[in-house]
Amino acid sequence: MKRIIVVVERVNGELNETAFELLTAARGFEDAAASAALMGESVSDAASELTRWFENVHVYDDPSLAQPDGDYQSRVLKPLIEREKPFAVLIPHTNTGMELAPMLAVRADAPLIADAISIEAVGQEIRSVRTVYSGKVQARVSADPTENGAIVSVRPGAFAVPEAPPEAGGSVHAESIPEDVAPRRQFVETVTPDPSAVDISQAEVLVAVGRGIEDEENLELVHALAEAMGAEVACTRPVVDKKWLEKSRQVGTSGVTVKPRVYLALGISGSFQHLGGIKGDPFIAAINTDSAAPIFGVADVGIVGNILELVPLLEEKIRARG
Amino acid sequence: MEIIVCVKRVPNLSETEIEVDRDGRSLIDDDLEYDVNEWDNFAIEAAVQLKEAHGARVTAVTIGEEDAEDVLRRALAMGADEGLHLMDTTFDGSDAWGIATALHRAIADRPHDLVLAGAISSDEARGHVGGMLAAMLDIPMVALATDLSVDGATATVRHEVEGGLERVTRVDLPALVTVQTGLNEPRYVSIRGIRKVSGMEIPVKTAADLGLDASTVGARAARVKLEEIFLPPKGEGAEMLDGDEESVVAALVDRLQREGGL
C-alpha cells in the first residue's frame, strides 16, 4: 500500500480545486491510499467535506494558520511526514506551494519534483513530465523516494477533478502543531483590489495582447480593434509589468480568470500561467510571429505573422462589414 | 545591510527555433542567445534600490560556466558591489537541490541580511531553488514579491497569493525573498556601463572550495534525474490560416464572426 498525502489549499476560505485534482493524481498510483493534510483556522467544515473524498484527513486547525505561509507550513508538516512516511506528498504548484514544497523537501530530506504535469510510479521510482524553456520543451524526470518519500509539486489544472465524491467515509485526525514551531512571518493585510478597475472576468469577447506589441504606443491599434469588435482589451503579465495596461486586465494564474466566448490572442506566446486564466473552452484565435509558440497548441485558428501589420488590417476589414 | 542576489544566465528562446541535442538532455545551443534570467534582473534592481535608499553591500552570485560571468558583470554595472562565481564541472547537471546546496555553502559563512532570488528561471522553470536555499539557511522566505521595502531589521513584502490577490507580509531579517517580474523598472545597462566594471575582479569558487564534491552536487548526486527532454507532442493544435495578408485576415474575420466574436 502506497500512502499518498495531498496538501490541501484553501483560497478565500474555500477548498481549492487543486485538492481534488491532486486526488486524481494520487489515485493514478497503483494500490494507493490518499490522505489529505489541511491547515487553517476554523476548517472543520472543509475537513468534513474532505472526508467524502479522502480516507484520512489530517487537520491542523489553529489561528496561527489563518494566512498561508509556506515557511511555517513546512515546519508544521515535517513531523507528519516523518510519522506517516508516505510514498509521495503532492503539493499544488501555486504561490504558497512554491514556498511550502521546497522548504518541506529540505526539512524532510525528500526529493522534490517541480511543477509536474504527469505522475506515475514505476517500481519504487516516481516519474513525471514537466515543461521547461518557457513551455517550448518538455522534460521527463524521475526521483527515488527516500525514507520520507518524495514530494511532487503538481501544476494546477494538469489533472481533472474527479466527477463525484466516492463517499470515502474518511476519518478526521486532529493534529497538533509541534511545540517549538511558530510563525516567523507577520501578516499585515490583503491588498484590496481597486473597485473602480475594469472587470474583464465577465467579458464575452476579449482581445488580449502580449509582448508582441513591442511598444506602448502600439496599444492604440489593439484598443481600436477591440472597439471595432465590441470587445474588452486584456493582456499578459509582461504588458502589466511594463505598466502599459492595468493589472485588472491581466489574464492568468496571477491575474484574472476569464471565461469568454471568443479569445483573440495577439503576440502572446501562451505560457501556462497565462493559459491557466482562460476557462470555459472559448474559441481561441492567435496571431504570433513565432510558429513554435505554445499558443498555437491550444488555439483553434492561428496566423503566423506580425500583429503590428495584421491588426490594423483586421480592424479595417471588420469595420468595412458595415 | 548585506544583500545577496542569486542570478542565472539563461537562453533567450522567444523567437528561436529549438532543437534537442543528440544526448537527449540539452538544447543545441549554436544559435542561442543568452541573457540574465528575467526575474533575476528585477531582483538585482531591487537590491540596488535598497542599497541606494539605506546603504548596503550587494553581492551577486551565480553558478555556471565561464560565460556565466556576463550576468555578474551586468549586475556590477547595475550597481552591485561584488560578484561571486561558482564554477566547476562538478556542478554540471545539478538539480535544484544541488544548486541550492552550492549557493548555501557559498552564502552561509558570509553575512547575509537579505537574500534575493528570481522567483523562477525561464529555462528550468522549477521555482524551487529559493525555497530550498532558505530552508538550508534556516531563514524565513516569502515568494513572488511585487513590492519590497526594508525598515531597520524588518522587510515588508507585498507578494502574490492564490486567487489573483496580493498580501502584505512583514518578516524579520535575515530572510529570503523571491522576486516576481514587475517589482520595479530595472535600469538599462549600457555597453559603456559593462566596460566600466570590466576590470573588477570576480572571485571564483570551485566545488572543493565549498567543501562539495560529486556526492553532493552535479548530475550523479541529483535527487531528481533528468531522463530526457523533447519537443511537446503537436497534438491537434490550431488550424493555421495561410496565404497573403489580405486572405488570412479575411479568413480570420469570417471565423470570428461565425464564433460570435464580432
Contacts between the chains, C-beta under 8 A, distances in Angstrom:
chain1	res1	chain2	res2	distance
A	9	B	162	6.6
A	11	B	162	4.4
A	11	B	163	4.5
A	12	B	163	5.7
A	12	B	165	7.9
A	16	B	162	6.7
A	67	B	167	7.1
A	68	B	161	6.1
A	68	B	162	7.4
A	69	B	169	7.7
A	70	B	131	7.0
A	70	B	141	7.5
A	70	B	143	6.8
A	71	B	134	7.1
A	71	B	140	4.7
A	71	B	141	5.6
A	71	B	142	7.9
A	74	B	135	6.9
A	93	B	127	7.6
A	94	B	162	5.3
A	95	B	143	6.2
A	95	B	144	5.4
A	95	B	159	7.5
A	95	B	160	5.2
A	95	B	161	5.2
A	95	B	162	5.8
A	96	B	143	7.8
A	96	B	161	6.5
A	96	B	162	6.6
A	98	B	119	7.2
A	98	B	127	4.8
A	98	B	128	7.1
A	98	B	131	6.7
A	98	B	143	4.9
A	98	B	144	7.1
A	98	B	178	7.7
A	99	B	131	5.7
A	99	B	141	6.2
A	99	B	142	7.3
A	99	B	143	4.6
A	100	B	131	7.8
A	101	B	128	6.5
A	101	B	131	6.9
A	102	B	96	7.2
A	102	B	100	7.8
A	102	B	128	4.0
A	102	B	129	7.5
A	102	B	130	7.2
A	102	B	131	2.9
A	102	B	132	4.3
A	102	B	134	7.8
A	102	B	135	6.6
A	103	B	131	5.0
A	103	B	132	7.4
A	103	B	134	6.4
A	103	B	135	4.2
A	103	B	141	7.1
A	105	B	97	7.6
A	105	B	128	7.6
A	105	B	132	6.6
A	105	B	135	7.7
A	106	B	97	7.8
A	106	B	100	7.6
A	106	B	131	7.9
A	106	B	132	5.2
A	106	B	135	3.6
A	106	B	136	5.7
A	107	B	135	5.7
A	111	B	97	7.2
A	111	B	223	3.5
A	111	B	224	5.6
A	112	B	96	6.9
A	112	B	97	7.3
A	112	B	128	6.1
A	112	B	132	7.7
A	112	B	223	7.5
A	112	B	224	6.9
A	113	B	224	5.6
A	114	B	96	6.7
A	114	B	125	7.7
A	114	B	126	3.6
A	114	B	127	6.6
A	114	B	128	5.1
A	114	B	224	7.9
A	115	B	125	6.6
A	115	B	126	6.4
A	115	B	127	7.1
A	127	B	227	7.5
A	130	B	125	7.6
A	131	B	125	6.6
A	131	B	232	7.4
A	132	B	123	6.3
A	132	B	124	5.8
A	132	B	125	5.5
A	132	B	229	6.6
A	133	B	11	7.3
A	133	B	13	5.4
A	133	B	18	6.9
A	133	B	27	7.1
A	133	B	122	7.2
A	133	B	123	5.7
A	133	B	125	7.6
A	134	B	13	5.6
A	134	B	14	7.5
A	134	B	122	5.4
A	134	B	125	7.5
A	135	B	232	7.9
A	136	B	13	5.9
A	136	B	18	5.5
A	136	B	231	7.5
A	136	B	232	7.6
A	137	B	18	6.4
A	137	B	20	7.3
A	137	B	27	7.2
A	137	B	229	5.3
A	137	B	230	7.2
A	137	B	231	6.3
A	137	B	232	7.3
A	138	B	229	6.8
A	138	B	230	5.7
A	138	B	231	7.5
A	138	B	232	5.0
A	139	B	226	6.0
A	139	B	227	7.8
A	139	B	228	7.3
A	139	B	229	4.7
A	139	B	230	7.9
A	140	B	226	7.8
A	140	B	227	4.3
A	140	B	228	5.1
A	140	B	229	7.6
A	140	B	230	7.5
A	141	B	224	5.2
A	141	B	225	6.4
A	141	B	226	5.7
A	141	B	227	6.3
A	142	B	224	7.3
A	142	B	225	5.0
A	142	B	227	5.8
A	143	B	223	5.9
A	143	B	224	4.8
A	143	B	225	7.1
A	144	B	223	7.6
A	153	B	128	7.5
A	184	B	140	4.0
A	184	B	171	6.7
A	184	B	172	7.3
A	185	B	140	5.6
A	185	B	142	6.7
A	185	B	169	5.1
A	185	B	170	7.1
A	185	B	171	4.8
A	186	B	169	6.8
A	186	B	170	4.3
A	186	B	171	7.1
A	187	B	167	6.7
A	187	B	168	7.9
A	187	B	169	6.0
A	188	B	156	7.1
A	188	B	167	7.6
A	188	B	168	4.0
A	188	B	169	6.3
A	188	B	170	5.6
A	189	B	167	7.0
A	189	B	168	5.0
A	190	B	161	7.9
A	190	B	165	6.0
A	190	B	166	7.4
A	190	B	167	5.2
A	190	B	168	7.8
A	191	B	158	6.5
A	191	B	165	6.9
A	191	B	166	4.1
A	191	B	167	6.7
A	191	B	168	6.5
A	193	B	165	7.6
A	204	B	260	7.6
A	205	B	260	7.6
A	205	B	261	5.1
A	205	B	262	7.9
A	211	B	14	7.4
A	229	B	256	7.4
A	229	B	261	6.4
A	229	B	262	5.5
A	230	B	262	7.2
A	231	B	261	7.3
A	237	B	181	6.6
A	237	B	182	7.2
A	238	B	181	7.2
A	240	B	182	6.3
A	241	B	181	4.8
A	241	B	182	3.4
A	242	B	182	8.0
A	243	B	185	8.0
A	253	B	164	7.9
A	254	B	144	7.7
A	254	B	160	5.1
A	254	B	164	6.5
A	254	B	180	7.5
A	255	B	164	5.5
A	256	B	164	5.9
A	257	B	164	7.2
A	261	B	259	7.0
A	261	B	260	5.4
A	261	B	261	7.1
A	262	B	256	6.4
A	262	B	259	5.2
A	262	B	260	6.3
A	262	B	261	3.4
A	264	B	256	7.1
A	264	B	261	6.9
A	269	B	14	7.0
A	283	B	255	7.8
A	283	B	259	4.0
A	283	B	261	6.9
A	284	B	238	7.8
A	285	B	252	6.2
A	285	B	255	6.5
A	285	B	256	6.5
A	285	B	261	7.7
A	286	B	238	6.4
A	289	B	15	6.7
A	290	B	14	7.1
A	290	B	15	5.4
A	292	B	17	6.9
A	292	B	18	6.8
A	294	B	232	7.6
A	296	B	237	5.7
A	296	B	238	4.7
A	296	B	240	7.3
A	297	B	232	6.9
A	297	B	234	7.2
A	297	B	235	5.9
A	297	B	237	5.2
A	297	B	238	7.5
A	298	B	238	7.8
A	299	B	237	7.6
A	299	B	238	3.9
A	300	B	238	6.1
A	300	B	239	6.7
A	300	B	255	7.8
A	300	B	259	8.0
A	301	B	238	5.6
A	301	B	239	5.0
A	301	B	240	7.6
A	301	B	241	5.9
A	301	B	251	7.9
A	301	B	252	6.8
A	301	B	255	5.4
A	302	B	237	7.7
A	302	B	238	3.5
A	302	B	239	7.2
A	302	B	240	5.1
A	302	B	241	6.9
A	303	B	240	7.2
A	303	B	241	5.0
A	303	B	248	5.1
A	303	B	249	8.0
A	303	B	252	6.4
A	304	B	240	6.9
A	305	B	245	7.2
A	305	B	248	7.0
A	309	B	245	6.7
A	310	B	245	6.5
A	310	B	248	7.6
A	310	B	249	6.0
A	313	B	245	6.1
A	313	B	246	7.5
A	313	B	249	4.8
A	314	B	249	5.2
A	314	B	252	6.5
A	314	B	253	6.8
A	317	B	249	5.6
A	317	B	250	6.3
A	317	B	253	5.0
A	318	B	253	5.9
A	318	B	256	7.8
A	318	B	262	6.1
A	321	B	253	7.3
A	321	B	257	7.8
A	321	B	262	7.4
